[in-house]
Every structure is written in C-alpha cells, then in structure tokens.
Amino acid sequence: MPSQKVLESKQQFVSELADKLKSSACGVLVDYKGINVADDTMLRKSLREAGVDYFVVKNTLLKRAAEQAGIEGLDAHLEGTTALALSKEDIIIAPKLLYKQVEASKGAYSIKVGFIDGQTITAEEVTEYAKLPDKDTLVAKLLFVLQSPIQKLAIAASEIAKKNEGETETVA
C-alpha cells in the first residue's frame, strides 16, 4: 500500500494531466521503445521548439486523467511504453513531427492513437493529419485562392481601360 504522500502526489499529477488534456487541441500517444537517445533528444527539441509538450507517462495515470478529461477510447492503447505529445493550438504539428520520427525509425517507433478536441482518432488518422500541410501553408493557399478572382478582375479592368484609351486616340 503506497504512502499517503505518494498517493496525494499521484492524484495531483492526474489532476494536472487531466487539465492539460482538456486544454489541448491535439494529443498523440506513441510507443517510444524503438528510439535511441540521440533521436529522442532531437525529437524532444523539435517538439519543444514547435510548442508541443512531450513526456513519458504511466499508462494507469494517463487512463485516470483521460477519464477525468472525458476522453474515451484510449484504454485499449495503454499498454507497453507510452509517451504523450500535447499541442494546445495546432492540431497538425504534433502528428507531423512524430510521423517524421516513425518514418526515420522505419517503424520501430510507432504511433498508438491520438485525439483532437477530446475525440479519439486512430493511428491511421493521425498519419493523415501528419501529411496535411502546416497552418501557414494552408493560410497562404487560402489567401491565394481568395485573391485570385480580384487579381483577374483588376487585369480585365486594366485591359478594358487600355482598349478604350486606344479607341479614343484613333477617333481624335
């Protein structure tokens, strides 16, 4: 039987983790057993620079935190080694960086499951999110699409003005 102090610290950790899960836009659970120290250090650095929290977590504590946060469907994947990546705003960056690691390790490092806004998604869906362009690229594409009709209208108006200018010169 654990001491009261240890039990209280675990309860506090579960409560804090549940709050993190609730406030995260995206989370990805990975099996990290196939990664070496150098790769893990590089992965942690890239995740940290992108604003993603990444840490190893005990399965039982994560299970309790997920229950408190109202995230269902993670239980079946809470076996073996588990690390958790949480992104507060961007739902694409964590899957993208973790998927790069999966490709680099040739499958030794693997994605277990993920969640977006409290809804569980499969490892395959996490991979699909990873293959999407990042937020800045999507915004640039949207702006191009929105700007294109205006550009074409301006070009057409300019050509009409040139044509009308040419007709008035021949009449004069």
N, C-alpha and C positions, 0 to 999 in steps of 0.2 A: 504494500500500500504506500503510495507516494506521500511525502510530507505535505502539510498544508501550504507551505511556502511554494513548493514546486507546482502544486495544483493551481494555486492562485496565479502564478506566472504563466502557466499554460492557458488558463481561462482568459487572462488579459491578452495574450498573443492571439488567441482565437478571435476575440472581440475586435482587436485591431485589424486582423486579417480580413474579417468579415466586412469591416468598414472600407478597406482597400478594394475588396471585390465589388462592393456596391458602387463605389465611386469610379470604377474603371470602365472605360468604353469597351475594352477588349482584354481578354486574357488567353494565354496559351499554356497548356501543360505539356511538358516534354519529358522524355526518358533520357537522362543525361549520361548513362553508363558508357556510351561509346565515344566519349570526347576526352582528349588528353588535356593536360594542364595549360599548355600554350594556346591551344584553340579555345579553351574555356575562357582564358584571360582576354583574348581578342574579342570573343563574343560578348563578354560582360562589358568591355569597354565600348563596343559599338552600340550595345543596348543602352548603356548609361548616357552616351552622347545623344542618343535619339529620345531620351526622356522616358525610357522603359525601365520599370523595376523588375529585376530578375533575381530570384533567390531559390535555394533549395528549401523544401518544406516537407514535413512529415505528413504522410497520407491521412492519418487519423485526425490530425489537427486541421488539415485542409478540408476534410469531409465535414467536420463540425462547423467550420467557418462558412463553407458553401451553403449548408443548411440554414445558418443564421442569415446569410445574404439572400436566400431564396433562389439559389441557382441549383437546378435539378439536372441529373444526368451525368454527373462527374464520378459518382461512386464506382461504376464499373471499370473506370480507368485508373483508379487509385491503388495501383499495385506496383511493386518494384521501386526504382528510384524515380523521384518526381521533382522537377524544378518548375517554377511558375514565372511567367513573364506577364506583367500587367502594364497596360498603356491607358493613361487617363483620357486622352483625346483622340488620337489617331488609331483607327481600327486596322490599318494596313501595315504599319511599321513593324510591330512585333512579329506577326506572321512572316513578313518579308525577310527580316533578319534571321529568324530561326530557320526558315526554309533554306536560306543560303547555307546554314551550318549543316542541315540534313544532307544537302547535295554534296558539300565538301567532304562529309564523313562517309559518303557512299552508303547511307542507310544505317550506320552503326548508331548514330544519334537520331532519335525519332520523335515526332510529334504524336502525342497521345490524343488530345482533344482540345477544344477551345470554347470560348464563349464570347458573345457580343451582346452588350446591353442586357446581361443576365440570362440570355438564351444560349443553350449549349449548341455547339456546331461540331461536326465530325472532323477528323484529321484531314480528310479529303477537301472539305470546305475551307479549312484553314489554309491548305495549299492553294486553293483557288483565290482566296484573298491575297495570298503572298504574290501571286502572279499579276495582280492588278497594278497599274501604275500608281506612283505615290500621289499624295494630295496636291502638291504643287503642279505636277504634270497634268492631272485631271482639271485643275482650275485653269491652267494655260489653254488646254484644249477647249474647254467650255467658253472661255473668252474669245478664242479664235472663231468658234462657231457662231457666237453672238455678234462678233464684229464683222464677219464676212458679208452678210447682206447689206450692212451700212456702207462698207467699202465699195461694193458693187454699185450701189445706188449713187454714191459720190462720183464714181468713174463714169457712169451713164450720164449723170447731170453735166459733168465736165465735157463729155463728148458732144452732148446736145448743144451746150453753150458754144463750143468751138465751131460746130456746124452752122449754127445761127449767125455767128460772127462772120464766118466765111461768106454766107449768103448776103448779108448786109453790105459787105465790101464790094461784091460783084454788082449789086443794084446801084450803089452810089457811083 
